[in-house]
Amino acid sequence: MTATEDSTQLRKIQLAATAALKEFDRICTLLGTRYVIYGGTAIGAARHQGFIPWDDDVDVCMPREDYERFLAEAPAVIAPAFEVISSRSHPDYPRTFGVLGLVGSTFVPGVARNRSFRMPLGIDLFPLDPIPDDPKAFRRQARATWVWGRLLFLLGTPTPDIPLRAPLKQVASSIMHVVHWSLRAARVRPSTLQRRWERAARRYEASASSRLGDFSTQDPGRWSASLEELFPARRVPFEDITVMTARDDDAILRRGYGDYMQLPPEEERVNHQASTVVLGPNAPVS
């Protein structure tokens, strides 16, 4: 049994993530930075007024300008129990998006059990970047961000635990192992891959496009949205707090997930299957 398959432990993780989300919302209100809850967190708010019962993380997204302001200004006003971690603060950071987590905590998803960089338990912060109007330009941009993002992941994770069956799993693992050690042998630095990913993600920053996407994913268009769909955001209940959801969250969620108000089949009710969870001294007492 993984840490997030234990219902008692799962609830403790959810309470800790809610505390991080509350602090994030407080800081955004103080700084005037825009955000909305994202993905499964937005579904949870709409369908359950809180977490999807089996979910073990919180996702939020922010337009790039708000994301950069948050990374730059939040450390000066954040409560001592929390920290903001990103490529701006840690040159060896292995992801393309930031995290606000509890100091002294650890959360290692199963797929990254062999990653040396340990993430805190908290919430993931995704920047949203402009999607060009030209479909060919968008495809080139999405391919570039996917390649640089995967290389960054593989540099930090020598043997990802991927959900494939044998013999495909062995073949894929061997390929990724070779890529990891090839990057290491070439002395490629995480910061180099991070910069190249960001350059591709921000390629159309000066364009007139109002459509934004999350370029940490293979398909940034799946959860894309216009500024008019996102803002002004609405405040909605989530567990025992309130948070900001997109102005037209229904249109965004239906585009990305179809009939999101229907529960998925039981076999699809999965989470990150964490291999290691340390709640730490700052987690709320349940």
N, C-alpha and C positions, 0 to 999 in steps of 0.2 A: 504494500500500500504506500503510495506517495504521500507527501505532506499535505497536499491539497485534496486528497481523497478522504481524509479523516474529517468528518463534519465539524467536530469541535475545533480542530486546528484551522479549518477553512474559515469558520466564523471569526476566529481571532485575526486572521489575515484580512478579512473584509473590514473589520472594525479599525485595524491599523491603517488600511488604505483610505478609509473614510476620514480618519483624523488628518491624513496628509492632504486629502482633497479639501477639507475645511480650511486648512492653513493656506493652500494654494488659492482658494477663492478669496480669502481675507487679503492676501497680498495683491491679487489682481484688482480687487476693489480699491485698495489703497493706491496702487500705481496707475489705475485707469487702463490696464491692459485687457484686451478682449480675448475671450476664450469661449468654447462650447465643449460639453462632454461629447464623447466620440465613440463610434462603434458599439460594442456590447454594453458599454456604460450608458449610452444614450437609449439603447433598447431596454436596458434594465430600468431606467427612470420612467420610460413610457409604459412598460408592461408591468413592472413590479414596484414602482416608486422606490427603487433601491437596486441592489445587486440582482442580476440574474442568479438564481439560487446556487448554481454550481460555479459561478465565475470567481476568479481569484485575483483580479487586477482592475485598475481604473485607468482609462485613457481619456485625455483631453487634447484638443487641437487649437492652434492659434495661428492667425495670419503671421507671416514671417516677421513683419515689423514689430508686432506685439511680442512674439517669441524672443526676438533679439533683445528687446527692452527688458523683458522679464529676466532673461539670463544675466543681463548686465546689472540690474537694479535690485533684484530680489535678495541676493546675499546680504545686503545692508539692512534689510528689514525683517528677515525671516526669524522665526522663533528658534531658540537654541536647540530644541528637540529635533529640528529638521535641517536638511541640507539639500542644495541643488547641485546635481552632477551632470556634466555634459562635456563635449569636446572642448568647450571654452575653458573649463576648469581643470581637465585632466587630458593631457596630450595622448595618453594611451587608451582613451575611452573607445570601446569597440562598437558603438551604435551610432545611428544617424539622428537620433532624437534624445532629448534630455529626460531627466527623472528628478522628481522631488520626493525624497524619502526620509525615513526616520533614522536619525543618527544611531549607530550601533546595531542596526538590523541587517539582515541578508535575505535575499530571495533569489534562488537559482532555479530557473525553469529547466525541465528535463532535457530539452533540446540543447541547452548550453551547460550541461553539468560539468564539462571539462574546460570551461572557459576560466582563465586565470583571474580576470577582472571581476570582482564581486559587486553586484548591484544591491542597493538597499531596497527594503520593502517600501513601496510608496505608489506613486502615480507616474505614468508615462506622459511626456509632453511632446506632441507632434507638431512641427511647423508645417504650415500650408503655403505652397508656392504656386504662382500663376501657371495655368495650363494654356499653351498657345492655341489660337483659333485654327491654325493649319494642322490637320490630322497627321500628316507626315512628320512635321516638326515635333508634334507631341510624341509620336512613336519613337523617334530618335532620342528625345529627351528621356522618356521612360526606360528605354533600353540602357542608356548610359547610367542612369541612377541605379537601376537594378544591378548592373554589373559591378559598379563601384561599391554599392552597399553590400553585395554578397561577398566581395573580396575582403571588405572590412570585417564582416562577420567571421569569415573563414580564417583570417589572420589571427583573430582572438580566440577561436574555437577549433582546436585541432581535429577533434572527432565528434561532430554534431550527432546527436541521437535523433535520426530522422525517421518519421513514421512510414517506412516502407517494409514490404515483406521480402524475405530471402527468395532468390539471390540478388534482386535489385538493390536491397539495402547494402549488401556487401560491396557491390560494384560502386554504388554512389559514395559509400564511406571511403573506399579506396581512392576514388578520384578527389574527394575533398581533402583527404589526408595529404595527397601529393600537392594539391594547391597550397595548403597551409605551409608545408615545409619548403615549397618553392618560394613563397613570399618571404619566409623567414631567412632562407639562404640568400635571397637578394637584398636582405636588410631593409625591406619595405616597412615604413613606419605607419602606425594607425592614423596619425595626423595627416599624412600625405593622401591616403585614401579618403579620409574625411573631407579634405579640401576639394578633391576632385568630384566627390559625390555632391558636395554643396554647390560647386560651380555649375554642375549640370542641373541641379534642382532649381537654382536661382537664375537660370539662363534667360528667362523671359520676364524678369522682375520689372523691367522698364516698359513692358508692353501695356496695352490698354485693356488686356483681358481681365475680366472680373471673376473668371472661373478659377477656383483654387483646388489643388489636390495634395494628397499625402504621398510624397515620393519615396517614403521608406518602404512602400509596398510594391509588389510586382505590377499591380494594376492601379495606378493612381486615379484613373477615371472612375473606378467603382464607387469610391466614397468621395466624389468631387461635389463641389457646391459653389454656387455664386455668392458673392458678398450679400446680395439681396436675400438669399435663402438663409444665410447665417445670422445676419444682424439687422436690426437690434435683437439680441438674444433674449430669451425669456427665462425667468427664474422658476424652477420646479422643485418639488420635493425629491430628495434622494436619501434613503435611510432616515436619520434624525436631523439632517441639515437640508439646506436648499442650495442649488447650483444652477449654472446657466446652460440652457440647451438652445439649439438653433431655432431661429424664428419659425422656419418651416421644416422642423425635424421630420415630420411625416413624409414629405416628398423626398428628402435626402435618404431616409432609412428605407423607404420602398425601392428607391433606385438601387441601393446597395444590397438589400437583403430580401426584397419581395415582401410577402406578408409577414412582417416581423412580429406581429402580435400573436401569432400562432407558435406554440411551443414546438421545438424540433423533436424528432424521434429520440428516444432515450440513448441510442448508441452515438448520437451526435452531441450529447450534452457533456462536453469535455472542457477541461481548463488547461493550464500550463503544466500540470502534473509536476510540481516543483520537486526537485531532488533534495534541496536544502532550504530550510526556512529557519531564520533566527529572528525572533520578534524584537529582542533587544530591550534595553531599559526604558525606552520612551514609548513603547506600545501601550495603548489604553488597556485598563483592567476590565475584563468582561464581567 
